[in-house]
Amino acid sequence: MPKDASAIILVRDGKVLWAQRNPKLKFLGGWHAFPGGKTEKTDAEIEVKNCEDLQLQKFIVGAVREIFEEVGVLLVRNGDKLTKGQRASLHDDLISGRSSFKEILDHWKLWIDAEDFQYTGFWTTPQFSPVRFKTHFFIAECPAKQTPYAAITELENIEFILPKDALARWEKSEVLISPPVLIALQILATENTEKHREILLGKSQKFDGVIDYIELNPRLICFPLKTKTLPPATHTNCFIVGKKEFVVIDAASPELEEQAKLFDLIDEFIEKGFICKEIIVSHLHPDHFGGETALQNHLREKFGLEIPISTHKITAEDLRGKVEFQKFIEDEQVFNLKDELGISFEIKALHTPGHARGHLCFYYSELGFLLSSDNVVGTGSVVIASPEGNMTDYLQSLERMKNLPNLRFLAGSHGSAIFDAKGKIEEYISHRLEREKQILEAIEKGAKTPEEIRQIVYEGLDEKLFPLAFKSVLAHLAKIEADKNFASEFQYFTR
């Protein structure tokens, strides 16, 4: 169930306040956002003048409290009597817990007035996210004498920016922006300021706050589809790369309702005259295929189109009898695509075995954006299990990915996109090497079987994950055996 949250679109002189979320945060770390956060129970204890809706009151209070906590701006009436130093002192009182927000307002005779806020509706975090919020957005004017700053570590690079300039940075894939922020910027960039609130609220109401897909940049869409994948993931990300000429990667869901949502978007593309060049399967695991043939048949029956399904030849062999492939994809094969303006660009397929023998990633070098499939993901961890998985190959693939020129962002098959692609890959490599070290230490302590090693190395793990941990131990043992020519008494571990 999504948690209630509030956010402020703070405006000044035609500009909006946005900031980069701390890259270390688990939820959308490194993404650009408006100040805001989770609504607290105590927010309902504070009265908002000129607002009879108790729920709306709570969301307004939450927004005011959060923006004060994060950027030090106090959106209250009678607040102009406070000096900069007094506001800083009150902020310290709130953050330290010496005073509640209600106590601060009451003591200093400050109050919140609903007339200072324009409600623009709510948006709900997509279902694929392990952390979900139903966020209520408000537009408010920044007080003239207050300057936002990084009041806590959650936000950095705080700035007022013209919406069109913010969009230009997104278009160049310099920043990652969540859909609600992108929608707001696109509407605020229009000239008719009197209609902004009405248009934003209307759009939220039209879609009931539901977000089906994420535009990571104008040439790349992430469309999470519900699949029978491994927990904690619940969805597999389908990627649509390009517009006037595009490919679809991992249209994986066999569920009709999920397929229908994807088909609707692709139908829009086709009806605009856009061309689907291929439907691609990244690798053989069951949460990565199952909807590609349905999409192929749909486009054939509705538009008379014959769109080939393609994959690496190893995957095609593994899926013989399950999926009929018309084309094979080679390592470093280039796909020539076009964006909505008809401008050509390229993505390159990379054969990156380890998680699976025929595993493919896709790299858009111009923007430094890697589609890492299942090699690196935003939710959960990657399982390396024989016979498909090979730890030596996997680490080599991670090294290859890490050293891609101009690498900045990545999006895996599960969870949200990652701001620091290289840092995330290095984290994966370090984690695997540390796990190998732990396994060697367990053997030195006398562990004789993979199960004994698993019990030592994965002590305290949820028992539901024991089978996956056991497979990981086997994969590491195979690598150790290959790398170090381990003594024969340990060779039976992986037989």
C-alpha positions as CSV (number, residue, x, y, z in Angstrom):
1,M,0.0,0.0,0.0
2,P,1.5,3.4,-1.0
3,K,2.3,5.8,1.8
4,D,0.9,9.3,1.7
5,A,3.4,12.0,0.9
6,S,3.5,15.7,-0.1
7,A,5.7,17.8,-2.2
8,I,6.0,21.5,-3.0
9,I,6.6,23.0,-6.5
10,L,8.2,26.2,-5.2
11,V,8.2,29.1,-7.7
12,R,10.0,32.4,-7.9
13,D,10.2,34.8,-10.9
14,G,9.1,32.1,-13.3
15,K,11.6,29.6,-12.0
16,V,11.0,26.4,-10.0
17,L,13.0,24.9,-7.2
18,W,14.4,21.5,-7.8
19,A,17.3,19.5,-6.3
20,Q,19.2,16.3,-6.7
21,R,18.4,13.6,-4.2
22,N,21.4,12.3,-2.4
23,P,22.9,9.6,-4.6
24,K,23.3,7.4,-1.5
25,L,19.5,7.2,-0.9
26,K,17.9,3.9,-1.7
27,F,14.8,5.5,-3.2
28,L,15.6,7.4,-6.4
29,G,19.1,8.3,-5.3
30,G,20.7,10.9,-7.6
31,W,17.4,11.7,-9.3
32,H,16.2,15.3,-9.5
33,A,13.0,16.1,-7.6
34,F,10.9,18.8,-5.8
35,P,11.2,19.1,-2.0
36,G,8.8,16.8,-0.2
37,G,8.4,13.6,1.7
38,K,6.2,11.2,3.7
39,T,3.2,12.6,5.6
40,E,3.4,12.0,9.4
41,K,0.6,11.4,11.8
42,T,1.4,14.6,13.7
43,D,0.7,16.6,10.5
44,A,-3.0,16.0,11.2
45,E,-2.8,17.9,14.5
46,I,-2.0,21.2,12.9
47,E,-4.9,23.4,11.7
48,V,-4.7,25.0,8.2
49,K,-6.8,28.2,7.8
50,N,-9.3,28.4,4.9
51,C,-9.4,24.7,4.4
52,E,-12.3,22.5,5.5
53,D,-11.0,19.3,4.0
54,L,-9.1,17.5,6.8
55,Q,-7.2,15.2,4.5
56,L,-6.1,18.2,2.4
57,Q,-5.1,20.0,5.5
58,K,-2.8,17.1,6.5
59,F,-1.1,17.0,3.1
60,I,-0.6,20.8,3.1
61,V,1.0,20.6,6.6
62,G,3.2,17.7,5.5
63,A,4.4,19.7,2.5
64,V,5.2,22.8,4.6
65,R,7.0,20.7,7.2
66,E,9.0,18.8,4.6
67,I,10.2,21.8,2.7
68,F,11.2,23.5,5.9
69,E,13.1,20.4,6.9
70,E,14.8,19.9,3.6
71,V,15.6,23.4,2.3
72,G,14.9,25.7,5.3
73,V,12.0,27.6,3.7
74,L,9.1,28.3,6.0
75,L,5.8,28.7,4.1
76,V,3.7,30.2,6.9
77,R,1.9,33.4,7.7
78,N,3.5,35.9,10.1
79,G,6.8,34.3,9.3
80,D,8.3,37.5,7.8
81,K,9.0,38.7,11.4
82,L,11.6,35.9,11.8
83,T,15.3,36.6,11.0
84,K,17.4,34.2,9.0
85,G,19.1,33.2,12.2
86,Q,15.8,32.5,14.0
87,R,14.6,30.3,11.1
88,A,17.9,28.4,11.3
89,S,17.4,28.0,15.1
90,L,13.9,26.7,14.6
91,H,15.0,24.3,12.0
92,D,17.6,22.9,14.4
93,D,14.9,22.6,17.0
94,L,12.7,20.6,14.6
95,I,15.4,18.3,13.2
96,S,16.9,17.6,16.7
97,G,13.5,16.8,18.1
98,R,13.6,19.5,20.8
99,S,10.4,20.9,19.4
100,S,7.6,19.5,17.2
101,F,6.5,21.5,14.2
102,K,3.2,22.2,16.0
103,E,5.0,23.6,19.0
104,I,7.2,25.8,16.8
105,L,4.1,27.3,15.0
106,D,2.2,27.8,18.2
107,H,5.0,29.3,20.2
108,W,5.9,31.8,17.5
109,K,2.2,32.5,16.5
110,L,2.7,31.3,13.0
111,W,0.0,29.7,10.9
112,I,-0.5,27.9,7.6
113,D,-3.1,29.3,5.2
114,A,-4.5,27.1,2.4
115,E,-4.8,30.2,0.1
116,D,-1.0,30.1,-0.2
117,F,-1.0,26.7,-1.9
118,Q,-2.4,25.5,-5.2
119,Y,-3.3,21.8,-5.2
120,T,-2.3,20.1,-8.4
121,G,-3.3,16.5,-7.7
122,F,-1.4,13.4,-6.7
123,W,0.8,10.8,-8.4
124,T,1.5,7.2,-7.2
125,T,4.9,5.5,-7.5
126,P,4.6,2.6,-10.0
127,Q,4.0,-0.9,-8.6
128,F,7.5,-2.2,-9.5
129,S,9.1,0.1,-6.8
130,P,9.8,-1.6,-3.4
131,V,9.0,1.8,-1.8
132,R,5.8,3.4,-3.0
133,F,4.2,6.8,-2.2
134,K,1.0,8.5,-3.1
135,T,2.4,12.1,-3.4
136,H,0.2,15.2,-3.3
137,F,1.7,18.2,-5.1
138,F,1.2,21.9,-4.4
139,I,2.4,25.0,-6.1
140,A,3.6,27.8,-3.7
141,E,5.5,31.1,-4.0
142,C,8.8,31.3,-2.3
143,P,8.9,34.1,0.3
144,A,11.0,37.0,-0.9
145,K,13.4,37.1,2.0
146,Q,14.1,33.3,2.2
147,T,16.8,31.5,0.2
148,P,16.6,27.7,0.0
149,Y,19.6,25.7,1.0
150,A,20.6,22.1,1.7
151,A,19.3,22.1,5.3
152,I,19.7,18.3,5.6
153,T,21.7,15.7,3.6
154,E,18.8,14.4,1.7
155,L,19.0,17.0,-1.1
156,E,21.9,18.6,-2.9
157,N,22.6,20.9,-5.8
158,I,19.5,23.0,-4.9
159,E,18.6,25.6,-7.4
160,F,15.9,27.7,-9.0
161,I,15.7,26.9,-12.7
162,L,13.5,27.8,-15.6
163,P,11.3,24.8,-16.5
164,K,12.5,24.9,-20.1
165,D,16.1,24.8,-18.9
166,A,15.4,21.8,-16.7
167,L,13.7,20.0,-19.6
168,A,16.7,20.8,-21.8
169,R,19.0,19.0,-19.3
170,W,16.6,16.0,-19.2
171,E,16.5,15.9,-23.0
172,K,20.3,15.7,-23.1
173,S,20.1,12.9,-20.4
174,E,22.1,15.0,-18.0
175,V,19.6,14.3,-15.2
176,L,17.1,11.6,-14.2
177,I,13.6,13.0,-13.5
178,S,10.6,11.0,-12.1
179,P,7.3,11.2,-14.1
180,P,5.5,13.6,-11.8
181,V,8.3,16.1,-11.9
182,L,8.6,15.7,-15.7
183,I,4.9,16.3,-16.2
184,A,5.0,19.4,-14.0
185,L,8.0,20.8,-15.8
186,Q,6.5,20.2,-19.2
187,I,3.3,22.1,-18.2
188,L,5.0,24.9,-16.3
189,A,7.2,25.5,-19.4
190,T,4.1,26.7,-21.2
191,E,3.3,30.4,-21.2
192,N,-0.2,30.4,-19.8
193,T,0.6,30.6,-16.1
194,E,-3.0,31.0,-15.1
195,K,-3.8,27.6,-16.4
196,H,-0.9,25.7,-14.9
197,R,-2.7,24.5,-11.8
198,E,-5.8,23.6,-13.7
199,I,-3.9,21.6,-16.3
200,L,-1.8,19.7,-13.7
201,L,-4.8,18.8,-11.6
202,G,-6.7,17.7,-14.7
203,K,-3.9,15.4,-15.8
204,S,-3.7,13.8,-12.4
205,Q,-7.4,13.3,-12.3
206,K,-7.5,11.9,-15.9
207,F,-5.0,9.1,-15.0
208,D,-6.1,8.8,-11.3
209,G,-2.5,9.4,-10.4
210,V,-1.4,6.2,-12.0
211,I,1.9,6.1,-13.8
212,D,2.4,3.2,-16.3
213,Y,5.8,4.1,-17.7
214,I,8.8,6.3,-17.2
215,E,10.5,8.4,-19.9
216,L,14.1,8.3,-18.9
217,N,14.9,10.6,-21.7
218,P,13.1,11.5,-24.9
219,R,14.6,8.5,-26.7
220,L,14.1,5.9,-23.9
221,I,11.0,4.6,-22.2
222,C,10.9,2.2,-19.3
223,F,7.6,0.3,-19.1
224,P,7.5,-2.1,-16.1
225,L,5.4,-5.2,-16.7
226,K,4.2,-7.6,-14.1
227,T,5.9,-11.0,-14.4
228,K,6.6,-14.1,-12.4
229,T,10.1,-12.9,-11.4
230,L,12.2,-13.5,-8.3
231,P,11.4,-11.5,-5.1
232,P,11.7,-8.8,-4.1
233,A,11.1,-7.8,-7.7
234,T,7.6,-8.0,-9.0
235,H,8.0,-6.6,-12.5
236,T,10.3,-6.8,-15.5
237,N,11.2,-3.6,-17.2
238,C,10.3,-3.5,-20.9
239,F,12.3,-0.8,-22.8
240,I,11.2,1.1,-25.9
241,V,14.2,2.8,-27.5
242,G,13.5,5.4,-30.2
243,K,10.3,6.9,-31.5
244,K,10.0,7.3,-35.3
245,E,12.1,4.2,-35.5
246,F,12.2,2.1,-32.4
247,V,12.8,-1.3,-30.9
248,V,11.1,-3.1,-28.0
249,I,13.3,-5.0,-25.5
250,D,11.7,-7.6,-23.2
251,A,8.0,-7.3,-23.8
252,A,8.0,-10.1,-21.2
253,S,4.6,-10.3,-19.5
254,P,2.3,-13.1,-20.4
255,E,-0.6,-11.4,-18.6
256,L,-3.2,-10.0,-20.9
257,E,-3.9,-6.9,-18.8
258,E,-0.2,-6.0,-18.8
259,Q,0.1,-6.6,-22.5
260,A,-2.8,-4.4,-23.2
261,K,-1.2,-1.4,-21.5
262,L,2.0,-1.9,-23.5
263,F,0.1,-2.4,-26.7
264,D,-1.8,0.9,-26.2
265,L,1.4,2.8,-26.1
266,I,3.0,1.0,-29.1
267,D,-0.3,1.5,-31.0
268,E,0.0,5.2,-30.5
269,F,3.5,5.1,-32.0
270,I,2.3,3.1,-35.0
271,E,-0.7,5.4,-35.6
272,K,1.7,8.4,-35.6
273,G,3.7,6.7,-38.4
274,F,6.5,5.4,-36.2
275,I,8.2,2.2,-37.3
276,C,8.9,-0.8,-35.0
277,K,12.1,-2.4,-36.3
278,E,12.5,-5.3,-33.9
279,I,11.1,-7.0,-30.8
280,I,14.1,-8.2,-28.7
281,V,14.5,-10.8,-26.0
282,S,17.5,-10.0,-23.8
283,H,18.0,-13.6,-22.4
284,L,16.3,-16.9,-21.7
285,H,14.9,-16.5,-18.2
286,P,11.1,-16.8,-18.0
287,D,10.6,-13.3,-16.7
288,H,12.1,-12.0,-19.9
289,F,10.0,-13.6,-22.5
290,G,6.3,-14.5,-22.8
291,G,4.8,-11.4,-24.4
292,E,7.0,-10.8,-27.4
293,T,5.0,-13.2,-29.7
294,A,1.7,-11.7,-28.5
295,L,3.1,-8.3,-29.5
296,Q,4.3,-9.6,-32.8
297,N,0.8,-11.1,-33.5
298,H,-1.0,-7.9,-32.3
299,L,1.0,-5.7,-34.7
300,R,0.4,-8.2,-37.5
301,E,-3.4,-8.5,-36.9
302,K,-4.0,-4.8,-36.2
303,F,-1.6,-3.1,-38.6
304,G,-0.5,-5.8,-41.0
305,L,3.1,-5.4,-39.9
306,E,5.7,-8.2,-39.8
307,I,8.1,-7.3,-37.0
308,P,10.9,-9.8,-36.4
309,I,11.7,-11.2,-32.9
310,S,15.4,-11.3,-32.3
311,T,17.9,-12.4,-29.6
312,H,21.4,-13.8,-29.3
313,K,21.8,-17.2,-31.0
314,I,22.5,-19.0,-27.7
315,T,19.2,-17.7,-26.3
316,A,17.4,-18.7,-29.4
317,E,18.7,-22.2,-29.1
318,D,17.8,-22.4,-25.4
319,L,14.2,-21.2,-26.2
320,R,13.7,-23.5,-29.2
321,G,10.1,-24.5,-29.2
322,K,9.0,-21.7,-26.9
323,V,9.7,-18.6,-29.0
324,E,10.2,-18.4,-32.8
325,F,13.0,-16.0,-33.6
326,Q,13.5,-14.5,-37.0
327,K,16.9,-12.8,-36.4
328,F,20.0,-13.2,-34.3
329,I,21.9,-10.4,-32.5
330,E,25.7,-10.4,-32.5
331,D,28.0,-8.8,-30.0
332,E,28.5,-5.1,-30.7
333,Q,25.7,-5.1,-33.3
334,V,24.5,-1.6,-33.9
335,F,20.8,-0.6,-34.1
336,N,20.1,2.6,-36.1
337,L,17.0,4.3,-34.6
338,K,15.3,7.7,-34.8
339,D,13.7,9.9,-32.2
340,E,10.5,11.8,-32.4
341,L,12.1,14.6,-34.4
342,G,13.5,12.1,-36.9
343,I,17.1,12.5,-35.7
344,S,19.1,9.3,-36.1
345,F,21.0,7.7,-33.2
346,E,22.5,4.4,-32.4
347,I,22.5,1.8,-29.6
348,K,24.9,-1.1,-29.5
349,A,24.1,-4.7,-28.3
350,L,26.7,-6.2,-25.9
351,H,27.0,-9.9,-25.4
352,T,27.6,-10.0,-21.6
353,P,27.4,-13.6,-20.4
354,G,27.5,-14.6,-16.7
355,H,23.9,-14.4,-15.5
356,A,23.0,-16.3,-18.7
357,R,25.1,-17.5,-21.6
358,G,23.3,-15.5,-24.2
359,H,22.7,-12.4,-22.1
360,L,22.5,-9.1,-23.9
361,C,22.9,-5.5,-22.7
362,F,22.4,-2.4,-24.8
363,Y,24.5,0.7,-24.7
364,Y,23.6,4.2,-25.9
365,S,27.1,5.7,-25.8
366,E,26.1,9.2,-27.0
367,L,24.1,9.7,-23.7
368,G,26.1,7.3,-21.6
369,F,23.0,5.2,-20.8
370,L,23.3,1.4,-20.3
371,L,20.4,-1.0,-20.4
372,S,22.0,-3.6,-18.2
373,S,19.2,-6.2,-18.4
374,D,19.7,-8.6,-15.5
375,N,23.5,-8.0,-15.0
376,V,22.8,-5.0,-12.7
377,V,19.4,-4.2,-11.4
378,G,17.7,-1.5,-9.3
379,T,15.7,-3.9,-7.1
380,G,17.2,-7.0,-5.3
381,S,20.3,-8.8,-6.4
382,V,21.5,-10.9,-9.4
383,V,21.4,-14.7,-9.1
384,I,24.3,-16.5,-10.8
385,A,23.3,-20.2,-11.1
386,S,24.6,-23.0,-13.2
387,P,24.2,-24.3,-15.8
388,E,23.4,-20.8,-17.3
389,G,25.3,-18.8,-14.8
390,N,29.1,-18.5,-14.6
391,M,30.7,-16.3,-12.0
392,T,34.0,-15.8,-14.0
393,D,32.0,-14.7,-17.1
394,Y,29.8,-12.5,-14.9
395,L,32.7,-10.6,-13.4
396,Q,34.3,-10.2,-16.8
397,S,31.0,-8.8,-18.1
398,L,30.8,-6.4,-15.2
399,E,34.3,-5.1,-15.9
400,R,33.4,-4.6,-19.5
401,M,30.3,-2.7,-18.6
402,K,32.1,-0.6,-16.0
403,N,34.7,0.5,-18.6
404,L,32.2,1.6,-21.3
405,P,33.2,5.1,-22.5
406,N,31.0,8.0,-21.3
407,L,29.1,5.7,-18.9
408,R,26.7,7.7,-16.6
409,F,23.3,6.1,-16.0
410,L,22.0,2.5,-16.2
411,A,18.6,0.9,-16.1
412,G,18.3,-2.8,-15.3
413,S,15.4,-5.2,-15.8
414,H,14.1,-4.7,-12.3
415,G,13.6,-1.5,-10.3
416,S,14.4,2.1,-11.1
417,A,17.2,3.5,-13.1
418,I,20.6,4.1,-11.4
419,F,22.2,7.6,-11.3
420,D,25.8,6.5,-10.8
421,A,26.2,3.5,-13.2
422,K,29.9,3.0,-12.7
423,G,29.7,3.2,-9.0
424,K,26.8,0.7,-8.9
425,I,28.8,-1.8,-11.1
426,E,31.9,-1.3,-8.9
427,E,29.6,-2.1,-5.9
428,Y,28.5,-5.3,-7.6
429,I,32.1,-6.3,-8.3
430,S,33.2,-5.6,-4.7
431,H,30.2,-7.5,-3.3
432,R,31.0,-10.6,-5.4
433,L,34.7,-10.5,-4.4
434,E,33.9,-10.0,-0.8
435,R,31.5,-13.0,-1.0
436,E,34.3,-15.1,-2.5
437,K,36.6,-14.1,0.3
438,Q,33.9,-15.2,2.9
439,I,33.6,-18.5,1.2
440,L,37.3,-19.1,1.3
441,E,37.3,-18.2,5.0
442,A,34.5,-20.7,5.6
443,I,36.5,-23.4,3.9
444,E,39.5,-22.6,5.9
445,K,37.4,-22.9,9.1
446,G,36.4,-26.5,8.1
447,A,33.3,-26.2,6.0
448,K,33.2,-29.4,3.9
449,T,30.0,-29.0,1.8
450,P,28.3,-26.2,-0.1
451,E,25.4,-26.3,2.4
452,E,27.9,-25.9,5.3
453,I,29.4,-22.9,3.5
454,R,26.0,-21.5,2.9
455,Q,25.1,-21.7,6.6
456,I,28.2,-19.8,7.5
457,V,28.3,-17.2,4.8
458,Y,24.6,-16.4,4.7
459,E,23.9,-16.6,8.5
460,G,20.7,-14.9,9.4
461,L,19.3,-14.9,5.8
462,D,15.6,-15.4,5.3
463,E,15.0,-19.1,4.8
464,K,13.0,-18.4,1.7
465,L,16.2,-17.3,0.0
466,F,18.2,-20.3,1.0
467,P,17.9,-22.0,-2.4
468,L,19.2,-18.8,-4.2
469,A,22.1,-18.5,-1.6
470,F,23.0,-22.1,-2.2
471,K,23.2,-21.5,-6.0
472,S,25.4,-18.5,-5.4
473,V,27.8,-20.6,-3.3
474,L,28.0,-23.1,-6.1
475,A,28.8,-20.4,-8.6
476,H,31.5,-18.9,-6.5
477,L,33.0,-22.4,-5.8
478,A,33.2,-23.0,-9.6
479,K,35.1,-19.8,-10.0
480,I,37.4,-20.5,-7.2
481,E,38.1,-23.9,-8.6
482,A,38.8,-22.5,-12.1
483,D,40.9,-19.6,-10.8
484,K,43.1,-21.3,-8.3
485,N,43.0,-25.0,-9.4
486,F,41.7,-25.9,-6.0
487,A,42.6,-29.2,-4.3
488,S,40.7,-32.2,-5.6
489,E,38.8,-32.7,-2.4
490,F,36.8,-29.6,-3.1
491,Q,36.1,-30.3,-6.8
492,Y,33.0,-32.4,-6.0
493,F,31.3,-29.3,-4.7
494,T,30.3,-28.2,-8.2
495,R,29.8,-31.6,-9.8
